[in-house]
């Protein structure tokens, strides 16, 4: 389920020209905020699965004690059902972040306006794909 040596460019219909942190609205942290807070400060530390599971844990308010006891079972149950990949992440669809997965499958956010983004999008030695569009055409 993880991506390896892959670059996910921003969605073709994104409305932003630069990477920006997603806003917290109504006091609730969205999936985009949780993903951003996890990945941005810790580039190339987490895989797609790590990020998805961490967001699930935070959104469901699972206590540390529960995680210690049942992490393996929770992980297995969480990934037992099909789910969307990071191509559907609001970070790449709406907030101007390219997603780079290194050969080990670890993820970093790359702002669309950066030289690094231009370098990665032109690199034909890595798999290239785009984030899903926000709207159907």
N, C-alpha and C positions, 0 to 999 in steps of 0.2 A: 504494500500500500504506500510505502514511502517513495519519494522521488530521489533519484541519484543523478548527479552531474547534469542538472536541468535548470533552465531559467524560465520562469513564468513572467512574461511581460504584462504590463497593465492592460486592462480590458480596452478593446478598440473604442468603446463608447464612454470611456471615463471622462469626467468633466474637469479634472484637475490637471495642472501642468507641473505640479511639484508634490513631493511626498509630504504629507502632513499627519500629525497625530489625530486619531479619531476622537471626536468630542464625547465626553460623558454627558448623557442627557437624563434629566429627571432623577439624578442621583444613582442611576443604575448603570453598571458597566456592561456594555454590549460585547458581543463576541469579538468585534474588531478591536475594542479597547483592551480586552484581555489578551488577545493575540499580540497586539502591539507591545503591551507592557512586558510580556514574557520574552518576545524575540528581539525587539530593538536593542535593548541594552546588553544582550548576550548573544551576539552573532555567532553562528555556527556551533551552537551548543545543543540545540534540540532538533529532532526529526519531526516530520509532519505528524506522525503518530503521537510523539511526546506532547506536541502543542495541542492537538485535538483532545487528548486525554486530560491534560492540565486544565484546559478551558472547561471541559465537562465537570471536573472535580470542583472548580471554583464556582461554576454556575449552580451546582447542586449543593454547595456548602458542606461537602463531606469533611468531617473532622479528621485531624491527623491520626487519631487513634484508630479510626475506621480504616484509613489508608494503610496504616502499618499492618493491621490484621488481615485485610482483605484485598490489598492492592492487586495481586495476581488474578484473583477472581473478578474483581471489578474491571480490570483491563480486558480480560477474556470476554466478559459479558458485553462490554462497550463495543469491542471490535467484532463481535459475532454477527452484528447486523450491518447491512450496507450503509455507507455514509458518503457524503460529498467530500471531494478532495480539496486541497488548498487552492485550486483554480477558482473556487467559489468564494474565497476569502474576500470580505469587504475591503481589506487592505489593498488588494490588487485590482478590485473592481471599482472602488470609489475614492480611495485615499492616496493614490499615486505611488504605490510601492511595488516594485518588482520583487519577486521571490527567487532567490538563488539557492539552490541545493548543491552542495559540494559533492565530491565523489563518495563521501561517507554518508550522504543523505542528510547532513546537517544544514539548517536553514539560516539565511540572513536576509534582512530587508534592505532593498536598494532603492533610493529615491529616484523617480523618473527623470529628474532634471540633472542628475549627476553624470560625470564622466564615466564612472564605474558602470552605470546602467547602459550607456552607449557601447561601452566595451563588451559587456555581457551579451547584449542583444545582437551584436555583430559576430560573436564567437561561434563559429560553426562546429567547433569540436565538442560543444555541449548541446544537449537536446533543447530545442526551442519550442515554446508553446505560449499561449496567451490565457489570461484570466477570462472567465466566462463573461459574456455581456450582461449588463443589468437589465436590458430589455430585449425581447424577441423582435426579430425583423421579418 
